[in-house]
């Protein structure tokens, strides 16, 4: 059974996780540029929530992306 108490236990070595995070960041930026900024923001928000406790550095990257992409979303009103 896989432990759920740290990022490394869930994902593997820190380098692997960092590489996956960078890939996801690039993918979300491409999704936003393709006209799907709302979807990219939702996914970036989920990544923020996932990383908040175990990976503050990763959380900061996704939080920054979320704030950049939120400018591209449709605002009600």
C-alpha positions as CSV (number, residue, x, y, z in Angstrom):
1,X,0.0,0.0,0.0
2,X,1.3,3.5,-0.9
3,X,1.7,6.0,1.9
4,X,-0.2,9.3,1.5
5,X,1.7,11.4,4.0
6,X,4.2,13.0,1.7
7,X,4.6,14.0,-1.9
8,X,7.6,11.7,-2.3
9,X,5.6,8.7,-1.1
10,X,2.7,9.5,-3.5
11,X,4.7,10.5,-6.6
12,X,8.2,9.1,-6.3
13,X,11.6,10.9,-6.1
14,X,11.4,14.7,-5.9
15,X,13.0,15.2,-9.3
16,X,10.3,13.1,-10.9
17,X,7.6,15.1,-9.2
18,X,9.2,18.4,-10.2
19,X,9.4,17.3,-13.8
20,X,5.7,16.3,-13.8
21,X,4.7,19.6,-12.1
22,X,6.6,21.5,-14.8
23,X,4.9,19.5,-17.5
24,X,1.5,20.1,-16.0
25,X,2.2,23.9,-15.7
26,X,3.1,24.0,-19.4
27,X,0.0,22.0,-20.3
28,X,-2.3,24.3,-18.4
29,X,-0.7,27.4,-20.1
30,X,-1.3,25.8,-23.5
31,X,-4.9,24.9,-22.5
32,X,-5.5,28.5,-21.6
33,X,-4.0,29.8,-24.8
34,X,-6.3,27.4,-26.7
35,X,-9.3,29.2,-25.3
36,X,-9.9,27.1,-22.2
37,X,-8.7,29.4,-19.5
38,X,-11.6,28.5,-17.2
39,X,-10.7,24.8,-17.3
40,X,-7.0,25.6,-16.9
41,X,-7.8,27.7,-13.8
42,X,-9.9,24.9,-12.3
43,X,-7.1,22.4,-12.8
44,X,-4.4,24.8,-11.4
45,X,-6.6,25.4,-8.4
46,X,-6.9,21.6,-7.8
47,X,-3.1,21.3,-8.1
48,X,-2.7,24.1,-5.5
49,X,-5.0,22.3,-3.1
50,X,-3.1,19.1,-3.6
51,X,0.4,20.6,-3.1
52,X,-0.4,23.1,-0.3
53,X,0.7,20.9,2.6
54,X,3.5,18.8,1.1
55,X,5.2,21.0,-1.5
56,X,5.1,24.7,-0.8
57,X,7.4,25.4,-3.7
58,X,5.2,23.6,-6.1
59,X,2.1,25.3,-4.6
60,X,3.7,28.7,-5.3
61,X,4.2,27.8,-8.9
62,X,0.6,26.7,-9.5
63,X,-0.7,29.6,-7.4
64,X,1.2,32.1,-9.6
65,X,-0.1,30.4,-12.7
66,X,-3.7,30.5,-11.4
67,X,-3.4,34.2,-10.8
68,X,-2.0,34.8,-14.3
69,X,-4.7,32.7,-15.9
70,X,-7.5,34.2,-13.9
71,X,-7.0,37.4,-16.0
72,X,-8.0,35.4,-19.1
73,X,-11.3,34.0,-17.7
74,X,-14.7,35.4,-18.3
75,X,-15.9,37.4,-15.3
76,X,-19.6,37.5,-14.6
77,X,-21.3,40.8,-14.6
